[in-house]
Amino acid sequence: MKDAITQTVKLICSALRNLSLYPPSHPAISQPVQKSHESIVSLFKHRDPLVLGIIDDVLLFDEIPFYETDTVWKELYTRLKEHRIESISFSGGRR
């Protein structure tokens, strides 16, 4: 599960990184966004909802820490902090 979550966060980071380089409809953005969505949907098989957030200055996705000092996660961490977003919850709609 940790590998799947790590891959999902990498895909989200890739889409965010490319936003500053390409227009929203460019494949360099749309493909990582689509793959992120697919990856999140597959994670719902194991847990629903999934939460991405920052606790004590550490980026967490489904309780797995991603330290902002790692350049891969830094942009996502920075964007969340800049917009004062403490958490994002993803739900597959199951109850």
C-alpha positions as YAML, in Angstrom:
chain: A
units: angstrom
residues:
- id: 1
  name: MET
  ca: [0.00, 0.00, 0.00]
- id: 2
  name: LYS
  ca: [2.83, 2.42, 0.83]
- id: 3
  name: ASP
  ca: [4.28, 2.04, -2.69]
- id: 4
  name: ALA
  ca: [0.90, 2.81, -4.27]
- id: 5
  name: ILE
  ca: [0.48, 5.89, -2.08]
- id: 6
  name: THR
  ca: [4.02, 7.06, -2.89]
- id: 7
  name: GLN
  ca: [3.31, 6.66, -6.61]
- id: 8
  name: THR
  ca: [0.06, 8.61, -6.27]
- id: 9
  name: VAL
  ca: [1.82, 11.50, -4.52]
- id: 10
  name: LYS
  ca: [4.53, 11.49, -7.21]
- id: 11
  name: LEU
  ca: [1.86, 11.77, -9.91]
- id: 12
  name: ILE
  ca: [0.15, 14.65, -8.12]
- id: 13
  name: CYS
  ca: [3.52, 16.40, -7.72]
- id: 14
  name: SER
  ca: [4.31, 15.88, -11.40]
- id: 15
  name: ALA
  ca: [1.05, 17.53, -12.47]
- id: 16
  name: LEU
  ca: [1.66, 20.47, -10.12]
- id: 17
  name: ARG
  ca: [5.24, 20.94, -11.28]
- id: 18
  name: ASN
  ca: [4.15, 20.99, -14.93]
- id: 19
  name: LEU
  ca: [1.44, 23.60, -14.29]
- id: 20
  name: SER
  ca: [4.06, 26.34, -14.31]
- id: 21
  name: LEU
  ca: [5.43, 25.14, -17.66]
- id: 22
  name: TYR
  ca: [2.41, 24.19, -19.79]
- id: 23
  name: PRO
  ca: [-1.20, 25.24, -20.38]
- id: 24
  name: PRO
  ca: [-3.84, 23.17, -18.51]
- id: 25
  name: SER
  ca: [-4.86, 21.16, -21.60]
- id: 26
  name: HIS
  ca: [-1.29, 20.08, -22.41]
- id: 27
  name: PRO
  ca: [-0.63, 16.31, -22.13]
- id: 28
  name: ALA
  ca: [2.19, 16.99, -19.66]
- id: 29
  name: ILE
  ca: [-0.52, 18.08, -17.22]
- id: 30
  name: SER
  ca: [-3.59, 16.13, -18.32]
- id: 31
  name: GLN
  ca: [-1.80, 12.76, -18.33]
- id: 32
  name: PRO
  ca: [-0.42, 13.04, -14.76]
- id: 33
  name: VAL
  ca: [-3.81, 14.31, -13.58]
- id: 34
  name: GLN
  ca: [-5.57, 11.34, -15.22]
- id: 35
  name: LYS
  ca: [-3.01, 8.90, -13.80]
- id: 36
  name: SER
  ca: [-3.35, 10.53, -10.35]
- id: 37
  name: HIS
  ca: [-7.10, 10.06, -10.52]
- id: 38
  name: GLU
  ca: [-6.76, 6.41, -11.55]
- id: 39
  name: SER
  ca: [-4.25, 5.82, -8.77]
- id: 40
  name: ILE
  ca: [-6.49, 7.44, -6.14]
- id: 41
  name: VAL
  ca: [-9.47, 5.39, -7.32]
- id: 42
  name: SER
  ca: [-7.44, 2.18, -7.00]
- id: 43
  name: LEU
  ca: [-6.47, 3.15, -3.44]
- id: 44
  name: PHE
  ca: [-10.17, 3.27, -2.51]
- id: 45
  name: LYS
  ca: [-10.15, -0.54, -2.66]
- id: 46
  name: HIS
  ca: [-8.08, -0.44, 0.53]
- id: 47
  name: ARG
  ca: [-9.31, 2.68, 2.29]
- id: 48
  name: ASP
  ca: [-12.01, 5.28, 1.86]
- id: 49
  name: PRO
  ca: [-11.72, 8.19, 2.48]
- id: 50
  name: LEU
  ca: [-8.08, 9.08, 1.87]
- id: 51
  name: VAL
  ca: [-6.64, 12.21, 3.44]
- id: 52
  name: LEU
  ca: [-3.76, 14.34, 2.19]
- id: 53
  name: GLY
  ca: [-2.61, 16.97, 4.65]
- id: 54
  name: ILE
  ca: [0.03, 18.61, 6.76]
- id: 55
  name: ILE
  ca: [0.45, 17.79, 10.44]
- id: 56
  name: ASP
  ca: [3.29, 19.27, 12.47]
- id: 57
  name: ASP
  ca: [4.92, 20.54, 9.25]
- id: 58
  name: VAL
  ca: [4.99, 17.05, 7.72]
- id: 59
  name: LEU
  ca: [3.09, 16.17, 4.53]
- id: 60
  name: LEU
  ca: [0.98, 13.05, 5.08]
- id: 61
  name: PHE
  ca: [-1.09, 10.99, 2.70]
- id: 62
  name: ASP
  ca: [-3.16, 8.32, 4.35]
- id: 63
  name: GLU
  ca: [-0.92, 8.46, 7.44]
- id: 64
  name: ILE
  ca: [2.30, 7.97, 5.44]
- id: 65
  name: PRO
  ca: [4.78, 10.85, 5.95]
- id: 66
  name: PHE
  ca: [6.46, 12.66, 3.07]
- id: 67
  name: TYR
  ca: [9.04, 15.07, 4.42]
- id: 68
  name: GLU
  ca: [9.10, 18.49, 2.72]
- id: 69
  name: THR
  ca: [12.89, 18.48, 2.69]
- id: 70
  name: ASP
  ca: [12.69, 15.92, -0.11]
- id: 71
  name: THR
  ca: [12.47, 17.93, -3.35]
- id: 72
  name: VAL
  ca: [9.88, 15.58, -4.85]
- id: 73
  name: TRP
  ca: [7.31, 16.50, -2.18]
- id: 74
  name: LYS
  ca: [8.41, 20.08, -1.54]
- id: 75
  name: GLU
  ca: [6.21, 21.75, -4.19]
- id: 76
  name: LEU
  ca: [3.06, 20.01, -3.00]
- id: 77
  name: TYR
  ca: [3.90, 20.86, 0.62]
- id: 78
  name: THR
  ca: [4.66, 24.48, -0.32]
- id: 79
  name: ARG
  ca: [1.45, 24.92, -2.33]
- id: 80
  name: LEU
  ca: [-0.67, 23.54, 0.49]
- id: 81
  name: LYS
  ca: [1.04, 25.84, 3.00]
- id: 82
  name: GLU
  ca: [0.76, 28.90, 0.72]
- id: 83
  name: HIS
  ca: [-2.97, 28.37, 0.34]
- id: 84
  name: ARG
  ca: [-3.36, 27.50, 4.03]
- id: 85
  name: ILE
  ca: [-4.82, 24.10, 3.16]
- id: 86
  name: GLU
  ca: [-4.47, 21.78, 6.12]
- id: 87
  name: SER
  ca: [-6.00, 18.73, 4.47]
- id: 88
  name: ILE
  ca: [-7.79, 17.38, 1.42]
- id: 89
  name: SER
  ca: [-10.08, 14.40, 1.71]
- id: 90
  name: PHE
  ca: [-10.72, 12.09, -1.25]
- id: 91
  name: SER
  ca: [-13.79, 9.87, -1.13]
- id: 92
  name: GLY
  ca: [-14.85, 7.12, -3.47]
- id: 93
  name: GLY
  ca: [-18.44, 7.53, -2.41]
- id: 94
  name: ARG
  ca: [-18.73, 4.37, -0.31]
- id: 95
  name: ARG
  ca: [-20.43, 4.65, 3.05]
...
